[in-house]
């Protein structure tokens, strides 16, 4: 029975470590998401508005039909 009790105690310790690591991972993920959102917002705020393309100028002279 002592071997089983020791295994159970070891498992409980491992579960506690895993839980602590899961909590740490979730905290790091949350800060990463926050940082990514903040970076994308600042990049959008700094980006100047897109310049409009100038329209192609059309000549006022009518085209002459070609003779065959």
C-alpha contacts under 8 A as a table, 3 or more apart, distances in Angstrom:
res1	aa1	res2	aa2	distance
1	X	4	X	5.20
1	X	5	X	6.19
2	X	5	X	4.97
2	X	6	X	6.03
3	X	6	X	5.08
3	X	7	X	6.19
4	X	7	X	5.03
4	X	8	X	6.16
5	X	8	X	5.09
5	X	9	X	6.15
6	X	9	X	5.03
6	X	10	X	6.10
7	X	10	X	5.03
7	X	11	X	6.08
8	X	11	X	5.03
8	X	12	X	6.16
9	X	12	X	5.09
9	X	13	X	6.30
10	X	13	X	5.10
10	X	14	X	6.21
11	X	14	X	5.00
11	X	15	X	6.09
12	X	15	X	5.05
12	X	16	X	6.15
13	X	16	X	5.06
13	X	17	X	6.26
14	X	17	X	5.05
14	X	18	X	6.09
15	X	18	X	4.95
15	X	19	X	6.01
16	X	19	X	5.07
16	X	20	X	6.23
17	X	20	X	5.09
17	X	21	X	6.18
18	X	21	X	5.04
18	X	22	X	6.05
19	X	22	X	5.03
19	X	23	X	6.21
20	X	23	X	5.14
20	X	24	X	6.22
21	X	24	X	4.95
21	X	25	X	6.04
22	X	25	X	5.04
22	X	26	X	6.14
23	X	26	X	5.17
23	X	27	X	6.26
24	X	27	X	5.14
24	X	28	X	6.29
25	X	28	X	5.14
25	X	29	X	6.10
26	X	29	X	5.02
26	X	30	X	6.11
27	X	30	X	5.14
27	X	31	X	6.30
28	X	31	X	5.17
28	X	32	X	6.09
29	X	32	X	5.01
29	X	33	X	6.16
30	X	33	X	5.19
30	X	34	X	6.18
31	X	34	X	5.01
31	X	35	X	6.04
32	X	35	X	5.08
32	X	36	X	6.09
33	X	36	X	5.10
33	X	37	X	6.16
34	X	37	X	5.23
34	X	38	X	6.15
35	X	38	X	5.08
35	X	39	X	6.05
36	X	39	X	5.12
36	X	40	X	6.16
37	X	40	X	5.19
37	X	41	X	6.09
38	X	41	X	5.12
38	X	42	X	6.17
39	X	42	X	5.21
39	X	43	X	6.08
40	X	43	X	5.00
40	X	44	X	6.14
41	X	44	X	5.15
41	X	45	X	6.14
42	X	45	X	4.97
42	X	46	X	6.14
43	X	46	X	5.26
43	X	47	X	6.18
44	X	47	X	5.20
45	X	48	X	7.94
59	X	62	X	7.78
